[in-house]
Amino acid sequence: MNDHSKRRSPSVRPVRVVALGGGTGLSAVLRGLKEHVAERGKSSPVRPIADLTAVVTVTDDGGSSGRLRREYRVLPPGDIRNCMVALSKDEHLLGELFQYRFPAGRGLAGHSFGNLFLTALSNITGDFPRAVQVSAQVLAIRGRIFPSTAQNVTLEAVLEDGTRVAGETSISRSRKRIATVRLVPRRVQPLPEVIKAIREADLILVGPGSLYTSILPNLLVEKMVDAIAGSKATRVYIANLMTQPGETRHYSVADHVHAIQKHTRKPLFDFVVINQTPVSPRLLRRYKADGAEPVDPSFGELERLGIRYVTGDLLQQDGVVRHNQERLTNLLLEKFVRRHARG
């Protein structure tokens, strides 16, 4: 037996990750991390993530999701569909099928195949979370996906002038500053599987995503917030790159954190991940014309809040501003996942 055969691969402690959010932000995080999810019982330095659980907001009321929600009384399937595709092993084939949007047809135009598939399964099984699990098996996803609640909830906002706006779509279109948001009904229950995943997690990721319409709807589920607040996991908020007109106009990173603490009444984060790369002048002008600007990092205010931060070159500029998936994934792996894996 030679010396090489005696060598053992370094010991790796399996890492359990929970990611919360909605929209395209959560999908991007999942798409990057899935390549590092180990097969059951086979964690390694290359694949240190033993379990990846996505918790997805269910307040969408626009487009195909909104139509299916109104007509069939199901939870909105769109964000969950996007997360399933992001976690699928064969994203190019089955993922393309689930994302296929019908271009024409009475009552069919605008719907995606994945939304219809989830709606049909929900009616067959009589349970939307069960439909999600069956769909996940079809796509052979690397991870687990759960809605933040199985109850049919509506998002309601109170604007700074006292105006009340109901529905995620209407809130997103408002150009007035948002004071608070809430779920209707207010006391909703999370799935037991979600609470269990949070309690067992080593790392909890929140964001990136629209503060009031993607992030906070998850964190307004009271028992879920209690579980996050009481978790021993490292809790990380991934800051947005740009403000959103009306919704977060002139918000800094600390303003985002303040808004979350105001709604949850709890300090939830140990770290914030912040981009350090400037946006090009050309894109700055385009975004400014729409009422958006880069989110100020507000390092001093974060330090006063007792929140540590990690910065990196996370910016991708190809006509729009977005997180570079590969660099964000590498930062999360190096700064948080592998640190837990090394124990």
N, C-alpha and C positions, 0 to 999 in steps of 0.2 A: 504494500500500500504506500503510495507516494505522499509527500507532504500536502499536495493540493487536495487529495481526497479526505484528509483529516480536518481541513478547514470547514468551519461552519458559518453559515450566513449570520449576520448580526441579528441579535434578538430584537423583535419588533412587537410592541404592545398594540393590539388592535384598537383603532380609534373609531368612535361612534360620533357621527356628525348629523346635526339637524339644521336645516336651512328653511327660513320662513320668508314669505314674500308673495309676489304676484307679478303679472305682466312679463315683460321681456327680461327684466333684471334677474329674477330668480332662475329663469331658464338658462341664462348665460352662465351663472354660477354652477348649476347642476351639470351642464354640458362639459364644463372643464373638469369638475371633480370626478365624474363617472369613470374616467380613464384610470383612476387611482383606487377604485373600489375592488377589493379582493374577492375571489371566490370564497364561499363559506369555509372558514377554518384555515385559510391559506394566506394570511396577512404577510406582507413582505416589505422591504424598503421601497420597492417600486409601487406597490399597492397596499398602503398602510391603512386604508379606510375599510373597516369591517362592516359598517352599516351607514348608509346615506338616506336620510329621511327628509322628504320635502313636505312642508305644511303650506297650503295654498289658500289665499283669500277667496271668498265666494260671494263678493258683492257686485260683481260685474252685471250690468243691466243693459248693455248696448250690443249692437250688431247681432250676429247669429246667436250668441249666448243669451242675450236679452230676449230674443224672439222665442227661443226654446224654453226659456224660463217662464215666460208668460203663458205660452200655449200648452206646455206639458207639466208645469209645476215641478220642474227639476232644478237642482242647483246649477249655476252657470258653468258649462263644461270647458270654456275656452282656455283659461289659464292652466287648468289641470291638463288639458290636452297638450298644450305647449310643453309642459314639464315632462309629460310621458314621452313625447318625441325626443326631448333633450336627453333623457336617460336611456332611451332605447339602444340596444346593441347594434341594430341595423337601421340607423337613422335615414339612410339614403333610400331604402325601399319602403318599408312599412311606415317610416316617418313621413315620407312624401305622400303616401296614401292617406294618412290621418290628417295631413295638412291640406289635402286637395279641397279646393273651394269650388262649388258648382257655379258656373258662370251664367246659367240661364235655367228657366223652368219655373212655372207658377208655384210659389211657396217653397221652391228649392234653391233659387238663386241666392247666393251669398252665404249659404250654409257650408261648413266644412264637413268632410266625411267623418272626421274624428268626433265632432260635436254630435252628429246624428248617431254614430255608433254608441257613444256614451249614453245618449238619451234613450235609445232603444234598449240597451242593457239595463239601464235604471228602471225602465218600465217592466222588463222581464223579471229582474231580480226583486223589484220592489224596494230597492235600497241603493241610493247613489254611491255611498262609499264602497259597497260591494261591487257595483259596476266598475268603479275605478280600479279595484284590485283585479277583476277579471280582465279588463283592458290592459292592465300592466303586464299580465301574464302573456297576452297575445303579442305584445311588443317586446317581451323578454327584457324588461328594464333592469338596469343596475342600480337598485335602490328601492325605496318605497315612497308612495305618494298618498297624502291624506288631505281632504278639505279641512279647513280650520274648525268648521262645525258642520253638522249634518242638517241644521235648521235653516229654513229659508229666511234670510236676513236682508234688510235694506240699509244702506248707508245714508245717514242724514247729516248735513253740515249746518252750522250756524255761522254766518259771515260776520265780519266786524261791525257792519251796520245793523245787525240784528236779524237780517233776512234768513229764513230757513230754506234750505235746498235739499230735496230728497232725490236720491239716486246717484250712483257713481258717475254716470255719464253727464248729468246736469252739473254735478260738482266740478268735474274736470273742465267743463266749458266755462265755468264762472271766471270772470277776471277780477273779482273782488277778493280781498284777503280773507282767509278762513280763520275763524276764531277757534272753533271746536268741531269735532265730528263724533258721532255715536252710532251704535247699531240699534236698529228697531226690528224685533224687540230687544231690549237692553241686556237682559240676562240670558245668554245663550250658553249651551254646553259644548265643550270640545269633545272630540272622540277620545275614548280611554286609551287607544293606541298612541295618540299624539302625546298625551300626558306621560305615558310610560316611556316613550322615546326621549322626551325632554329630560326626564329624571335620570335616564341611563346615559345621556349624552356626555361626551368629553368636550365637544365644541359646538356652540350654537351660533349660527350666522343669521343676521337680519339684513336684508337689502342686497344690492341697491334696488331702488324702485320709488314710485311716486309716494311721497310721505303720507298724504291723507287718504289716498285711494288704493294703495297696494300694501303699505307697511302697517299703518295703524289699524285697519280692519282686522288683522290677525291679533294685534295686541290689545284689542278691545274685548276679547274673550277672556273674562276675568280669571278663570281657573288656569288658563294657559299662561297668563302673565304671572300668576302666583308661582307656577311651576318654574318658569324661567328665573324669576327673582330668587327662588330658593335653590336653584341648581348650583352644583359645584363645578359645572363646566366653565370653560373660558367662553365668554359671551362677546361677540364681535359685531359691530355695526359697520357695514360697508357703505361709505358716504356716496351720495350722488355726485356726478360731475358738474351738472348744470342745474340752476334753479328752474322752476316751472312758472310760466306766466299765471299770475293770480294765486295759484296754489301755494307757492313758496317764493314769491318775488322778494329779492334781496336777502334771502335766508343764508346764514352761514352754516357750517357743519354743527356748531354749538347750538344754533337756533333749531336745527332738526332734532338734536338730542333733547333740548329743552321741551319741544313740543311733545315728544314721546313721553318724557317724564311727567309733563302736565296732564296727559291723558291717562297714564297708567298709575301715577302717583308712586312710582317706584324707580330707583336707579337700576337699570337693566344691563348696562354695558361695562365691560372691563377695558375694551380696546375699540378704537375706530380706525378703519382703513381709509386713507386719504390719498388721492392722486396728487403728484407734485409737478406734473408736466404742464406748461402753459398751453392754452388753446391758441391756434394760429389767428392772426389779425383778421384774415378773410372770414373765417367761421365766426369769430367774435362779432363782427359786424352783422352777419346774417342772423345770429341768435339774438343780438341786441334789438334788431328790428322787430322781432317777435316778442320782446319783453323778457328775454332770458339772459343769464350771465353765469360765469363760472361760480361755483359754490366756494365762498371764502373759507379757508381751512380753520381760521379762528383758534390757532394753537394755544394761545394764552388762556382763552376762556375754557378750553377743554382741560387744561392743567388745573384751573381753579375748580373745575367740577370733579377732579380726581380721576379723570379718564385718560389712559395712555393712548398713544396713537402710533400707527405704523404708516409710513409713506412709501410710495413707489411710482415708477413710470408706468402708469396704468391706462394712459390715454391712447385711443385709436381715433384718427381723424381721416375719414374717407367720405367726405361730403356731409357726414353727421358726426357728432361727438358721442362716443360710447366707450365703455370699458374694453380694453384689449383682453380677450378671454384668456389667452395663454399666459400673459404676464400676471393677471389677477390670480389665476389658478396657482401659478408658481409661488406667488407671495403668500397665499393662504396655506399652501403646503409647507413652505419653509418656515414661516413665522409661527404657525399654529399647529397644523396636523402632525408634522414630523416631530415637533417638540413633545407632543403627547405620546407619539409612537415610541420615542426614546425613553419615555417614563421620567 
